Amino acid sequence: MCTLVPTYEKSKNHNTNYYRRNKAQRFNVKCCPHCNYETTGPKSALQAHIWSKHTPEKQRPFQCPCHGCERGFSARANLNKHILKKHKIIMPKKIDKDVLIYKIDIQLGTTKCDDNFVCNMETCTYKTKSKGDLKKHLKCKKHKHLEETLKYYKEIPYIVAKDLPITTTTTTITNNNTIVNTRKITFDSLFYDKGRGLINITPITRKEIINECV
């Protein structure tokens, strides 16, 4: 005679209940290889601890995209707090996974205020009556690092979300010296550039693409 074995179905609160039992019974404890830290939570909790306590800032996964700022964080939420407090830019809280493509339009990092064209690149306070003068200003040594970024956005105005992060390498020769510049385009750097007025971003979702094809 055969007996039916009941099948187990995960409930909506499966993970929550699992970690509650694990916290009480400690049947799956993860230990930090560098210190006495222990957690009964998910692997991500241990990884966040290692990034935060045992990883140099330059090697942490969420790097500040501001040129010259070398802060790094173990979580995107902490990076967003830093950018808001230090650089006065509001960043999106999380990545919208429905977005397939980001359409990039260059804005040149300019704002018109009281009949003046104002440079809003990082901490720059330059302003002028002429938009042409402002374009020349954006090519000065102070903003030299922007040239390669603008060049990349001009050449590739559509960025596929799944391709991020993208590492770009350019080579320039000056006075018989070869200079190799490497820049990483990330989700955070995209929206940082948007926040400082360098570009405008139009997200294109899967649904929008399907609707256009129908």
C-alpha positions in Angstrom: 0.0 0.0 0.0 1.4 3.4 -1.0 1.3 6.4 1.3 1.1 9.9 0.0 3.9 12.1 1.1 2.7 15.7 1.5 4.6 18.2 -0.7 6.1 21.3 0.9 5.1 24.6 -0.7 7.0 27.8 0.2 4.8 30.4 1.7 5.2 34.2 1.1 6.9 34.4 4.5 9.2 31.4 3.9 12.5 33.4 4.1 11.3 35.5 7.1 10.3 32.3 9.0 13.6 30.6 8.1 15.8 33.3 9.4 13.7 33.7 12.6 14.2 29.9 13.3 17.8 30.2 12.4 18.3 33.1 14.8 16.7 31.1 17.6 18.3 27.7 16.9 21.5 28.8 15.1 21.7 25.8 12.8 23.3 27.9 10.0 25.7 30.4 11.3 28.0 32.3 8.9 31.3 33.5 10.3 33.6 36.3 9.1 37.0 35.0 8.1 38.7 38.2 9.4 37.1 38.8 12.8 34.7 37.4 15.4 31.6 38.6 13.6 28.8 36.0 13.1 25.4 36.2 11.5 22.4 34.0 11.2 21.1 36.1 8.3 21.6 35.7 4.6 25.0 35.6 2.8 24.5 39.2 1.8 24.7 40.2 5.5 28.1 38.7 5.9 29.3 40.1 2.5 28.1 43.6 3.5 30.1 43.3 6.8 33.3 42.3 5.0 32.9 45.2 2.5 32.2 47.7 5.3 34.8 46.5 7.9 37.6 44.7 6.0 37.7 46.2 2.5 39.6 49.4 1.5 37.2 52.2 0.4 38.6 52.1 -3.2 37.7 48.4 -3.5 34.1 48.6 -2.2 31.4 48.0 -4.8 29.7 51.4 -4.6 32.1 54.1 -5.5 31.3 57.8 -5.5 31.1 58.9 -9.2 32.2 62.5 -8.4 35.6 63.3 -9.9 38.2 63.6 -7.2 36.0 62.1 -4.5 37.4 58.7 -3.4 34.7 57.6 -1.0 33.5 54.0 -1.4 30.6 52.2 0.3 29.3 48.7 1.0 25.7 49.6 0.1 24.0 51.8 -2.5 21.8 53.4 0.2 25.0 54.7 2.0 26.4 56.0 -1.3 23.1 57.8 -2.0 23.2 59.5 1.5 26.8 60.6 0.8 26.0 62.1 -2.6 23.0 63.9 -1.2 24.9 65.3 1.8 28.3 66.0 0.1 27.3 66.7 -3.5 23.7 67.9 -3.1 22.3 65.5 -5.7 19.3 63.2 -5.2 19.9 59.7 -6.5 17.4 57.0 -7.3 16.9 54.6 -4.4 17.2 51.4 -6.5 17.6 50.2 -10.0 14.4 49.8 -12.0 14.7 46.3 -13.4 11.9 46.9 -16.0 14.2 49.4 -17.8 16.1 47.8 -20.7 17.7 50.9 -22.3 18.7 54.4 -21.2 18.5 57.1 -23.9 21.1 59.8 -23.2 20.8 63.5 -24.3 23.7 65.8 -23.5 22.7 68.9 -21.5 26.3 70.3 -21.2 25.9 70.9 -17.5 24.4 74.4 -17.9 21.7 76.3 -16.1 20.2 79.6 -17.1 19.7 81.9 -14.0 19.0 85.7 -14.0 20.0 86.0 -17.7 23.3 84.3 -16.9 24.5 80.9 -18.2 25.8 79.1 -15.0 28.2 76.2 -14.9 26.9 73.6 -12.5 29.7 71.1 -12.7 30.5 70.0 -9.1 31.7 73.0 -7.1 32.2 75.4 -10.0 30.7 78.9 -9.7 31.5 80.2 -13.2 28.8 82.2 -15.0 28.6 84.3 -18.1 26.2 86.1 -20.4 27.3 84.1 -23.4 26.4 80.4 -24.0 29.4 80.2 -26.3 31.8 81.3 -23.5 30.3 78.7 -21.2 31.0 75.9 -23.8 34.6 77.1 -23.9 34.8 77.1 -20.1 33.6 73.5 -20.0 36.7 72.6 -22.0 39.1 74.2 -19.5 41.6 72.2 -17.4 39.3 72.3 -14.4 36.7 70.2 -16.3 39.2 68.3 -18.5 37.8 65.0 -17.1 34.4 65.7 -18.7 35.6 65.6 -22.3 35.9 61.8 -22.4 32.6 61.4 -20.7 30.8 63.7 -23.1 32.6 62.0 -26.0 31.3 58.6 -24.9 27.8 59.9 -24.5 27.9 61.4 -27.9 29.1 58.2 -29.6 26.8 55.9 -27.7 23.5 57.8 -26.9 21.7 54.5 -26.0 23.0 52.4 -23.2 21.7 48.9 -22.6 21.0 48.5 -18.9 22.3 44.9 -18.6 25.7 46.0 -20.1 26.4 48.2 -17.0 29.0 48.7 -15.7 30.9 49.6 -18.9 34.6 50.3 -18.8 35.9 52.7 -21.4 39.6 53.2 -22.3 40.9 56.1 -24.4 44.5 56.9 -25.4 45.8 60.4 -25.9 49.3 61.5 -27.0 50.8 64.8 -25.8 54.4 65.8 -26.1 55.4 62.3 -27.1 53.8 61.0 -23.9 51.0 58.4 -24.1 48.2 58.8 -21.6 45.7 56.1 -21.0 42.4 57.2 -19.5 40.0 54.6 -18.0 36.5 55.4 -17.0 33.8 53.2 -15.7 30.2 54.0 -16.6 27.9 52.6 -13.9 24.2 53.0 -13.0 25.3 55.5 -10.2 27.6 57.5 -12.5 24.8 57.8 -15.1 22.3 59.3 -12.6 25.0 61.4 -11.0 25.8 63.0 -14.4 22.0 63.6 -14.8 21.8 65.2 -11.3 24.6 67.7 -12.1 23.0 68.7 -15.4 25.5 67.0 -17.7 22.9 64.7 -19.4 19.2 63.9 -19.4 18.1 60.3 -19.2 15.0 58.7 -20.8 14.4 55.2 -19.5 12.9 52.8 -22.0 11.1 49.8 -20.5 10.3 46.4 -21.9 6.6 47.3 -22.1 7.3 50.4 -24.2 9.4 48.5 -26.6 6.7 45.8 -27.1 4.0 48.4 -27.6 6.1 50.1 -30.3 6.6 46.8 -32.1 2.9 45.9 -32.0 
